Amino acid sequence: MNVLHINQSDIVGGAAIAGYRLHQGLLAQGIDSKLLVGNVKTQSNLVGQATPTSFTLPERVLARIIPRLGLNHIHRISSFDIPKHDWYRAADILNFHNLHTGYFNYLALPKLTATKPAIFTLHDMWSFTGHCAYSYDCSKWQTSCGQCPYPDTYPAIRRDATHLEWRLKDWVYSRSNLVIVTLSHWLTEEAQASMLNRFPIHHIPNGIDTEAYQPLDPELCRRALGLSPDKHVLLFGADSLIDSRKGGDLLKTALTQLPTALKAETTVLTFGSSGEKIADTVGIDTVSLGYISSDRLKAVAYSAADLFLFPTRADNLPLVLQESMACGTPMVSFKIGGVPDLVRPGITGYLAQPEDAQDFAIGIEQLLSNTALREQMSQNCREIALQEYSLSLQAERYISLYTQALN
């Protein structure tokens, strides 16, 4: 079986990392897997450029016009040339991932799926909305978009053409041959209520490399990171800690509400950009690791922490929660999106009510004060990661789905 993945990147961004991990899992199962991506970072003969890194002349002209109309990405007419690529020709089946970072034109989907079956793995809501990756409390995408309440959310639009984009996507899907994969129970339900309900929809969670991410000696990890062995360690990580969707402001509010004595006994450890900004307002010692891509270093950070904090406002199946779980680190997050699949109250962590920073602070305090509960949660985290989220299990599920699609 020859599988060709089309994604935003090989390793830049959560959807890219998830797609690359699936690619590795398939290779381990003996599947011929290759990636065509918009942003190539790895040096591999199995990763290629999906579309030219620079715009063609027609694309440059369209790139000046299309965004002004309130539409995104459809200027990339080079997407229609992907069927000429040798890897496309050799592929038995296609696996689309994130298609909305500007490297791909979704209007090309009917042409790409005309002669080859295709899986479309959804990493967010973009595929069935009028522009946004997450709609928050807006449900207009269920019938048709228009008068968008969040035009500035990613990917932002210059003017409101969300009804037109919604109709374009609906038209594209009516002419495409797709099988949908969702990563969380939440997104499964959203997809079933969307224009994508014309296709088969399957729930297959992302897999995690449980060898790379596994519990390490906490004392050694703290020593390696220069952390006190006598303090509580709270870990927070995101690509951008000042991204509103990731809830850095909610985390600051929650941390300021912790008792003064607890703050004095606690260190906040962060990875990602802008982590040092937390220390300016919360009154807690903060150590920022900056952006880290090394799986080993991230496993050290998770293992050094008592809790992983994830104050997200909208998410599907966050990779960092899977990584924390595999390392045996209990989690505190909000009951939002696909988070409850991973943060299970009383089992793997604490789920606060959405946007409730005080409830989030209560969760931190409760778990830090109960060592026995944290230790039991740590064991639960590792066991669930092994049983439900191994790369081999994910790869097996995809292989079965590929086989069904081919037949």
N, C-alpha and C positions, 0 to 999 in steps of 0.2 A: 504494500500500500504506500502510495506516494502522496504526502500531505503538504500543501502550500499554505502558510499563514500569511495574512496581510494585516499589518499593524502599524501604529504610529511610530514605534521605535523598537529596538531590540531590548534595551535595558533602561531607557529614560522614561520615568513615570510608572505609576502603579499598574496600569493596563499592560504596559510594555513588559515589565518584570513578570507579571502573571503569565503573559503569553510565552515569554522565553522559558519560564519554568515548565510550562506544558510541553513546549518543544523539546526540552531536555528529558522530560518524562517519557515522551514518545520515542525518542532515540534509544533510551534505556530498554524499551520494550521491542526494539528491532524495527521500528517504523522509520521509513525514509521521510524525514521532516525538514522543511526549509522555510525561511522567512524572507518575505519582501516587505521592507519597512520604509517609512519616510525619513527617519533619522538613524543612520547606522553608526554605532559606537564600538561594537566588538569587531575584532579581526577574525572572521570565520568564513570558510568557503560555503557555509550553509546559510549565510545572511547576505541579502542583496538589497539594492536600492529599488524601491517600488516605482517611484517617479523621479524625474530629474531634480537635482538639488536646486537648480536655478530655473526660473520660469522661461518658457518659450515666448516668442514675441506675441502671439495671440493671447497667451495667459497673462502677460504683463498688461496688455490692454484691458482684458476682462477684470484683472485684479483691481483696476482703478474704478471700474463701473459697478461690479457686482456688490461689493460691500456697501456702497452708497444706497443700494436698493434694499438693504437690510438682509441680504442673503450671505451665507458663508460657504466657502470652499468649492463652489461649483465652477469656479474659474479654472480648476485643474483639469483641463481637457486631456492632458497626457495620461490620465487614468484609463482612458479608452484604448491606450496602446499596450496595456498590461498583457492582453492575450497574445501579443507577439513575443513575449519573453519565453525563453526556453523552459524555465521552471514552470511557468503556467502550462505550457503545452504538455509537459511531462507529468503534471499533477493528475492524480485520480480524483482528488477532492480538495476543495478550498475551505479554509477556516478564517473568516474575517473576525477582526477584533475591533479596536477603536478606529473609527473612520473619520473623526472630526477634529483633527489637529492641523488641517490645512494642506496635507499631502495628498488627499484623495477626494475625488468627486463622486458622491453617492449616486449621481445620475448614471454612472457606468455599471451599476450592479446588474441590471438586466442583461447587458452584453456579457459580463463576466460569468454569470450563472446560467447562460443559455445552453451551454453544452457540458457543464460540469456541476455536479451537486455541491452545495455549499452549506457550511455551518456558520452561523453568525453568533459569536459569543458577546453578550452584552456586559460591559463593564460599568455602565451607568444608564441613564434614561434617554440620552440624546437621540437614539435611533427612532423614537416615536414621539418626540416633542417638536415644537415649532422652532426651537433653537437651543434650548438649555440642556445641560448634562444632568441637572437636578432641578425639579420644579418646586421643591419645598411644599407649601400648602396649596399650590395651584393645581387644579385638576382639569384644566381646559383641554389638555392633550387627549383626554378620553373621547372627545367628540370632534374638536377642531380648535386650533389655537387662534389667537388674535387678541388685541388689547393686552399685551403681555405685561404682567405686573413686575417682572424682573428682567428687563432688557439688558442690564449690566452684568448679570451672572454669566459665567463662562459657558459657551463662547459668546461674548457680548455682541450685540447688534447695534448698528448706527441708527436704524429706524425700524419701526415695528412692521415686519413682513412675516410674522410668525404664522399667520393663517396660510399664506402662500407656501411657505416652506413645509408646513404640515401637509398640505395638499400634494406638493411635489413628492414628498416621501411616500405618501399613500399611493400615488401613481406608480412610483418606482417599484414598490413591493407587489403591486398587482401584476407586474411583469417579471418578477424575479422568482428564482427557485431556491428557497432557503429553509433551513431548520434552525430554530432559535435555541440557544443555550443561555440560561440565566445562572448567576452564581449564588444568589441568596433566595430564601423563601419570599422575602419582601419583593424583590424585583420580578420573581415569577408571577406573583399576583398582579403587579403593575403591568407586565407585558400581556397578561391574559385579558386585561381591561383595555388594551390599546389596539391600534391598527395592526399590530403584529399577531393578533390572535387568529389570523388566517393561516398561519404556519404552525407546524408542530412545535411545542415548547417543552424543553427538557431542563431540569434543574441539576447542574453538575458544579459543585463548589470548586474553587481553586485548590490546587495541591501545594504543599509546603515541603521543602527538603528537610526532613526530620533528622538527618545526619548533620547538616550545616547548622540547623537551629535545634539545639538540645540544651538541657540544663547543664551549666558549668558551675564550678565551685564559687559560691558568692564571695567568699573572703578573698580568694585569688583575683577575682574579677574587679573587686573594689580596689585592691592594692594596685592592680594594673592601671586603673583609671584615676588613681590618686584620691580616692574617696575614703572617708572615715569609716572604720568598721563598726563604730558605735552609734552611728546615726541611721535614721530611716532614709531610704533612697526612693524618690518618686521619679519615674521616667516619663518623658513626653517627647514624641517624635512625629514629624510631618515634613513634607517637602518644603513648605513654607509655614513657619509658626505664626506668621501674621495674616495668613489666609483666613478670611472670615468664616468660610465653610468649615475649617478645621477647629474653630472655636478657641483660639488662643486667648481672646478676651474673656470668655467664660471661665477658662482655667485660671486666669489671673484673679478674677472675682472669687472663685472657689478657694483658692489658696489664701487669699487675704482673710477669709472667714475662719480659717483654722485657729485653734487656741494658740496663744502666744507661746506657751510652754512647748507645744508640739512643733511649732515652727522652728524653735531653737534646736530641736533634736532631729531636724530634717534637712536633707539636701535634695534639690531638684536637679536632675540630670536630663539634658536635652540633646537630641540630634536633629539636624535640619538647619535651615537658615534662620537667623534672627532670634535664636534661643536666648541670647544674652539679654534681650529686652524684658524677659520675665523678671529677672532679678531687680530691675529698677523700681518695681511697684509692690511686690508681694512681701518683702521683708524676709526672704528665705535665701540661704546660700544656694547659688546656682552654678552648675558646671556645664558649659556648652561644648559638645563634641563637634559642632558644625555639621556639614553635610558628609555623610559616610555611605559608601556603597559596598564596603566589605561585609559579606555575610558573617564572617568570623567576628569582626569588631562589633557588629550589631548584636550578635549572640552574647558577647561579653557584657554589653550594656544591659540587655534584658536580664541576664543572670545576676548582675550586680544590684538590680532593683527589687524592692519589696513589692511595688505595684507599678503597673503601666497605666498611664492616664491618657484617655482619648476623648476629649470633649467635643466631638464632631456635631455639626448641624445637619449633615446629609452625607450618607455613604452607602455603598453597596455591600461588599464583603472585604473590609479593609485588610490589606496584606500585613500591616504592622500588628494587628490583633492576632492574626494567625501566627506570626513570628513570635509574639509574646507568649501565646498559648503553647507553642512547641518548646519554648525555653522554660516552661513551667512557672511563668510569672502571672499572677492574678491581675485582673484588669478592672478599671472603673471607667464607665462610659455612659452615654445617654441611650435611652430606648428609642432609637431612630433607625430607619432603613433596615439594612441587613445586619446591624450590630448584634441584635439579640441571638442570631445564629451562633455567635461566638462567645459573647459575654452573657453567661447564663446565671441568673441571680442565685446566690448561695452555693453555686457549683464551681464556676470559673471566675466570678467577680461580682461587681455591684452595678446595677443599671439604675441611673437616675432619670427622673422625668425630663423630657426635652427642655432645654433652655433654663433649667432650674439649677443655678450655680450653687445654691445653698444645699440642695439635695446631693449634688456632686461632692460637696465638702463633707457632708455627713457620711457618704460612702467611703471617702478616704479615711476619715477618723475611725469609723467602725472597723475597717479592715486592719488598719495599723495597730489598733488596740487589741486585736485578737490574733495572736501568733499561731495558735493551734488551727484556727479556721483558714488562715493564709496557707499554712503548710498543707492542709487537706486540699485546698483549691489548687495549689501548685501541682499536686499529684493528679488531680482531676484534669487539669489543663494538658499535661503531657499525655495522659492516657487517651483523651479525646482527640488530640492532634494525631496520634498514631493510628487510632481506629477509624477516624472519619476524614482526615485531610492529608493523607500521605500522597506523594507524587505518583506512586505506582497505582493507587486506587483511582486517582483522577485520570491517568493515562488509560487505564483499562476501560473506564466508562466512556471516554472519548472514542477509543478504538471500536467499542461496541456500537456507538452511535454512527461513526463513519461507515461501518459495515452495513448497518441498516440503510443509511442514505444511499450507499452504492448499489444496494440490492433493490 
